[in-house]
Amino acid sequence: MKKVLQYVISLAVAGGLLWFVFKDIDLNALWEKIKQADYKWVGLSAVLALIAHWSRAYRWALMLQPLGYNPSVFRTTLAVLVGYLANLVFPRAGEFARCGTLKNLDDIPFEKSFGAVVAERIADVLVLLVLILLNLLLEFDRLSTFFFNFFGDKFKNPILLLGLGAAFLILAFMAFMTFKRNQDKISQLPLYQKVANVIKGLADGFLSVRNLKNPMVFVFHTVFIWVIYYITTYVLCFALPETANLSPLAALTIFVMGSIGMAAPTQGGIGSYHFLVGSIVVLYGLSEQDGITLATFLHAMQGLFFVVVFGVVAFLLTLVLPKKKLEGV
């Protein structure tokens, strides 16, 4: 029942965001521009996306080696693609789906492959944080203006900001002191123990990177994945005449906002991606109509079309591939 409720809420959030984004948009004009896109750039971006997925699968296989498992990169790639497909149905289900797929293909224990996924997700979050900071540094004037306008003039009041900051610090201090005084009792609560175990698992997963035979290869692929993701987004911008002249910095802003949107708890970033990307591109001279058109086009290609095509093909291949059984592990 809980899972059903989460799914319904996720759909409701996605639907609400889509309504808000498209309520003032001419959908016929949007569709005409998407039909007139230069699809040779879509083909190139599809190849780049597949390369990024292969790199992610290679990194995952690399992390399983210290645990005593050596799956082929072809099979880990299929599992990664099936995972992305699962995310379109249930938010955050992709990690479970790809670990389950690899268990079915290579008989690698689910908990082992999932631990490696936790570690790589932490690395990806760190890269995204670096990209966010880089984007803020390079486009501070544009982005600061956008966020001030977005949240309203009241946030330009320094006294209000200082007051909010002070209130947050006071509340945080009070919560910390309350925890210290009641630590023994709180530590016995099932919820506390569950959270503590999750945090320990995340830490253990991240520290497992130290056992890699070639840690620099892990670092290279972590950076490479995100560079290719960025290039894929930039290449797709060339497909629409209205966005073909966007600068690399504009593409970086779109990519960062899109990545945040895709991380939102909605199916495949639906709604959240359109809202964030469609809102931010007006800073680069695009109209609201053209901004939403670009956001829709990028998400349709990267977040839906590529994911469905690659994912379905990968899933069908998993049905016909011979299953391996581990020996002596």
C-alpha positions as CSV (number, residue, x, y, z in Angstrom):
1,M,0.0,0.0,0.0
2,K,2.9,2.3,0.8
3,K,4.5,1.8,-2.5
4,V,1.2,2.4,-4.3
5,L,0.8,5.7,-2.4
6,Q,4.3,6.8,-3.3
7,Y,3.7,6.0,-6.9
8,V,0.4,7.9,-7.0
9,I,2.0,10.9,-5.3
10,S,4.9,10.8,-7.7
11,L,2.5,10.8,-10.7
12,A,0.5,13.6,-9.1
13,V,3.6,15.7,-8.7
14,A,4.7,15.0,-12.3
15,G,1.2,15.8,-13.6
16,G,0.9,19.0,-11.6
17,L,4.3,20.2,-12.8
18,L,3.4,19.4,-16.4
19,W,0.2,21.3,-16.2
20,F,1.9,24.3,-14.7
21,V,4.7,24.3,-17.4
22,F,2.4,23.8,-20.4
23,K,-0.7,25.8,-19.4
24,D,0.3,28.9,-21.4
25,I,2.2,27.1,-24.2
26,D,1.0,26.7,-27.8
27,L,1.3,22.9,-28.1
28,N,0.7,22.9,-31.8
29,A,3.6,25.3,-32.4
30,L,5.8,23.3,-30.0
31,W,5.0,20.1,-32.0
32,E,5.7,21.7,-35.3
33,K,9.2,22.8,-34.2
34,I,10.0,19.4,-32.8
35,K,8.9,17.8,-36.1
36,Q,11.2,20.2,-38.0
37,A,14.3,19.4,-35.9
38,D,17.5,18.3,-37.5
39,Y,17.6,14.7,-36.5
40,K,21.1,14.0,-37.5
41,W,22.1,15.6,-34.2
42,V,19.7,13.3,-32.5
43,G,21.5,10.3,-34.0
44,L,24.9,11.7,-32.9
45,S,23.6,12.3,-29.4
46,A,22.2,8.7,-29.3
47,V,25.6,7.3,-30.0
48,L,27.1,9.6,-27.3
49,A,24.5,8.5,-24.8
50,L,25.3,4.8,-25.5
51,I,29.0,5.5,-25.0
52,A,28.2,7.1,-21.6
53,H,26.0,4.1,-20.6
54,W,28.9,1.7,-21.6
55,S,31.3,3.8,-19.5
56,R,28.9,3.6,-16.5
57,A,28.7,-0.2,-17.0
58,Y,32.5,-0.5,-17.2
59,R,32.9,1.4,-14.0
60,W,30.3,-0.8,-12.3
61,A,32.1,-4.0,-13.5
62,L,35.4,-2.5,-12.3
63,M,34.0,-2.1,-8.8
64,L,32.8,-5.7,-8.6
65,Q,36.3,-7.0,-9.2
66,P,37.6,-6.5,-5.7
67,L,34.6,-8.5,-4.5
68,G,35.6,-11.4,-6.6
69,Y,33.3,-11.0,-9.5
70,N,34.1,-10.4,-13.2
71,P,31.0,-9.8,-15.2
72,S,31.4,-8.9,-18.8
73,V,30.9,-5.2,-19.6
74,F,28.3,-6.3,-22.2
75,R,26.2,-7.8,-19.5
76,T,26.6,-4.9,-17.1
77,T,25.7,-2.6,-19.9
78,L,22.4,-4.5,-20.5
79,A,21.7,-4.3,-16.8
80,V,22.3,-0.5,-16.7
81,L,20.0,0.0,-19.7
82,V,17.3,-2.1,-18.1
83,G,17.7,0.0,-14.9
84,Y,17.1,3.2,-16.8
85,L,14.0,1.7,-18.3
86,A,12.7,0.8,-14.9
87,N,13.1,4.4,-13.7
88,L,10.4,5.4,-16.1
89,V,7.9,3.3,-14.3
90,F,9.0,3.6,-10.7
91,P,11.2,6.4,-9.5
92,R,14.5,5.2,-8.0
93,A,13.7,1.6,-9.0
94,G,16.5,1.5,-11.6
95,E,19.2,0.6,-9.1
96,F,17.2,-2.4,-7.9
97,A,16.3,-3.4,-11.5
98,R,19.8,-3.4,-12.8
99,C,21.2,-5.3,-9.8
100,G,18.4,-7.8,-10.2
101,T,19.1,-8.1,-13.9
102,L,22.8,-8.8,-13.2
103,K,21.8,-11.4,-10.6
104,N,19.7,-13.1,-13.2
105,L,22.4,-12.9,-15.9
106,D,25.6,-13.7,-14.0
107,D,24.3,-14.9,-10.6
108,I,26.1,-12.1,-8.8
109,P,24.5,-11.6,-5.3
110,F,22.2,-8.7,-5.3
111,E,23.6,-7.1,-2.2
112,K,27.1,-7.2,-3.6
113,S,26.3,-5.4,-6.8
114,F,24.0,-3.0,-5.0
115,G,26.8,-2.0,-2.6
116,A,28.9,-1.1,-5.7
117,V,26.0,1.0,-7.0
118,V,25.8,2.9,-3.8
119,A,29.5,3.8,-4.0
120,E,29.2,4.9,-7.6
121,R,26.1,7.0,-6.9
122,I,28.0,8.8,-4.1
123,A,30.7,9.6,-6.7
124,D,28.1,10.9,-9.1
125,V,26.5,13.1,-6.5
126,L,30.0,14.6,-5.8
127,V,30.5,15.3,-9.5
128,L,27.1,16.9,-9.8
129,L,27.9,19.1,-6.8
130,V,31.1,20.2,-8.4
131,L,29.2,21.0,-11.6
132,I,26.6,23.0,-9.7
133,L,29.4,25.0,-8.0
134,L,31.2,25.5,-11.3
135,N,28.0,26.6,-13.0
136,L,27.3,29.1,-10.2
137,L,30.9,30.5,-10.5
138,L,30.8,30.9,-14.3
139,E,27.2,32.2,-14.5
140,F,26.8,33.9,-11.1
141,D,25.2,37.1,-12.5
142,R,22.6,35.3,-14.5
143,L,21.8,32.6,-12.0
144,S,21.6,34.9,-9.0
145,T,19.2,37.2,-10.9
146,F,17.1,34.2,-11.8
147,F,16.8,32.8,-8.3
148,F,16.1,36.2,-6.7
149,N,13.4,36.8,-9.2
150,F,12.1,33.3,-8.9
151,F,11.8,33.4,-5.1
152,G,10.6,37.0,-4.9
153,D,11.9,40.3,-3.8
154,K,11.6,39.4,-0.1
155,F,14.7,37.3,-0.4
156,K,16.7,40.4,-1.5
157,N,16.2,41.7,2.0
158,P,19.5,41.0,3.8
159,I,17.9,41.4,7.3
160,L,15.4,38.7,6.4
161,L,18.1,36.4,5.1
162,L,20.2,36.9,8.2
163,G,17.2,36.2,10.4
164,L,16.4,33.0,8.6
165,G,20.0,31.9,8.8
166,A,20.1,32.7,12.6
167,A,16.8,30.8,13.2
168,F,18.2,27.8,11.3
169,L,21.4,27.8,13.4
170,I,19.5,28.1,16.6
171,L,17.1,25.3,15.7
172,A,20.0,23.1,14.6
173,F,21.8,23.7,17.9
174,M,18.7,22.9,19.9
175,A,18.2,19.7,18.0
176,F,21.8,18.7,18.5
177,M,21.7,19.3,22.3
178,T,18.4,17.4,22.6
179,F,20.0,14.5,20.7
180,K,23.1,14.5,23.0
181,R,21.0,14.5,26.2
182,N,18.8,11.6,24.9
183,Q,21.3,9.8,22.8
184,D,21.1,6.5,24.6
185,K,17.3,6.4,24.3
186,I,17.2,7.6,20.7
187,S,19.9,5.1,19.7
188,Q,17.5,2.3,20.7
189,L,14.7,3.5,18.4
190,P,14.2,1.3,15.3
191,L,14.1,4.3,13.0
192,Y,17.5,5.6,14.3
193,Q,19.1,2.2,13.9
194,K,17.7,1.9,10.4
195,V,19.1,5.4,9.4
196,A,22.4,4.6,11.1
197,N,22.7,1.3,9.1
198,V,21.9,3.1,5.9
199,I,24.6,5.8,6.6
200,K,27.1,3.0,7.5
201,G,26.3,1.2,4.3
202,L,26.8,4.4,2.3
203,A,30.2,5.0,4.0
204,D,31.3,1.4,3.5
205,G,30.3,1.5,-0.2
206,F,32.2,4.7,-0.8
207,L,35.3,3.5,1.0
208,S,35.3,0.2,-1.0
209,V,36.7,2.3,-3.9
210,R,40.0,2.1,-2.0
211,N,40.2,-1.6,-2.8
212,L,40.1,-1.0,-6.6
213,K,43.2,-2.3,-8.5
214,N,43.1,0.8,-10.7
215,P,41.4,3.7,-8.8
216,M,42.4,6.2,-11.4
217,V,40.4,4.3,-14.0
218,F,37.4,4.6,-11.7
219,V,38.0,8.4,-11.5
220,F,38.5,8.7,-15.3
221,H,35.2,6.9,-16.1
222,T,33.3,9.0,-13.4
223,V,34.5,12.2,-15.1
224,F,34.1,10.8,-18.6
225,I,30.4,9.8,-18.0
226,W,29.4,13.3,-17.0
227,V,31.5,15.0,-19.8
228,I,29.7,12.8,-22.3
229,Y,26.3,13.6,-20.7
230,Y,27.1,17.3,-21.1
231,I,28.2,16.9,-24.7
232,T,25.0,14.9,-25.5
233,T,22.9,17.8,-24.2
234,Y,24.9,20.4,-26.1
235,V,24.7,18.4,-29.3
236,L,20.9,18.1,-29.0
237,C,20.6,21.9,-28.8
238,F,21.9,22.2,-32.4
239,A,18.9,20.2,-33.6
240,L,16.5,23.2,-33.1
241,P,17.2,26.5,-35.0
242,E,16.1,28.6,-32.0
243,T,18.8,27.0,-29.8
244,A,21.5,26.2,-32.3
245,N,23.5,29.2,-31.3
246,L,23.4,28.7,-27.5
247,S,26.9,29.0,-25.9
248,P,28.7,26.1,-24.1
249,L,28.0,27.9,-20.8
250,A,24.3,28.0,-21.6
251,A,24.4,24.3,-22.4
252,L,26.2,23.8,-19.0
253,T,23.4,25.6,-17.2
254,I,20.8,23.5,-19.1
255,F,22.7,20.3,-18.3
256,V,23.0,21.1,-14.6
257,M,19.4,22.1,-14.2
258,G,18.3,19.1,-16.2
259,S,20.4,16.8,-14.0
260,I,18.7,18.2,-10.9
261,G,15.3,17.7,-12.6
262,M,16.1,14.1,-13.4
263,A,17.1,13.4,-9.8
264,A,13.6,14.6,-8.6
265,P,11.3,11.8,-7.3
266,T,9.1,11.7,-10.4
267,Q,9.0,9.1,-13.2
268,G,12.1,9.7,-15.4
269,G,12.2,13.4,-14.3
270,I,8.9,14.1,-16.0
271,G,7.6,17.5,-15.1
272,S,10.6,18.5,-12.9
273,Y,12.9,18.5,-15.9
274,H,10.6,20.6,-18.0
275,F,10.0,23.1,-15.2
276,L,13.7,23.7,-14.3
277,V,15.1,23.7,-17.9
278,G,12.2,25.6,-19.3
279,S,12.5,28.3,-16.6
280,I,16.3,28.7,-16.8
281,V,16.8,29.1,-20.6
282,V,15.0,32.4,-20.7
283,L,18.2,33.8,-19.2
284,Y,19.8,33.2,-22.6
285,G,17.4,35.2,-24.7
286,L,14.8,32.5,-25.5
287,S,11.1,33.1,-25.2
288,E,9.1,31.0,-22.8
289,Q,7.6,29.1,-25.7
290,D,11.0,28.3,-27.2
291,G,12.4,27.4,-23.7
292,I,9.6,24.9,-23.0
293,T,10.1,23.5,-26.6
294,L,13.8,22.9,-25.9
295,A,13.1,21.3,-22.5
296,T,10.4,19.1,-24.1
297,F,12.7,18.1,-27.0
298,L,15.7,17.3,-24.7
299,H,13.7,15.3,-22.3
300,A,11.8,13.4,-25.0
301,M,15.1,12.4,-26.7
302,Q,17.3,11.8,-23.6
303,G,14.8,10.9,-20.9
304,L,12.3,9.0,-23.0
305,F,13.2,7.9,-26.5
306,F,16.8,6.8,-25.9
307,V,15.9,5.1,-22.6
308,V,12.9,3.2,-24.1
309,V,14.7,2.1,-27.3
310,F,18.0,1.1,-25.5
311,G,16.1,-0.4,-22.5
312,V,13.7,-2.5,-24.5
313,V,16.5,-3.9,-26.7
314,A,18.6,-4.6,-23.6
315,F,15.6,-6.3,-21.8
316,L,14.9,-8.6,-24.8
317,L,18.6,-9.5,-25.0
318,T,18.6,-10.5,-21.3
319,L,15.8,-13.0,-22.1
320,V,17.8,-14.9,-24.7
321,L,21.3,-14.7,-23.3
322,P,22.6,-17.8,-21.5
323,K,22.6,-17.5,-17.7
324,K,25.9,-17.9,-15.9
325,K,26.4,-19.6,-12.6
326,L,29.2,-18.6,-10.2
327,E,31.7,-21.3,-9.4
328,G,33.7,-21.2,-6.2
329,V,32.6,-17.7,-5.1
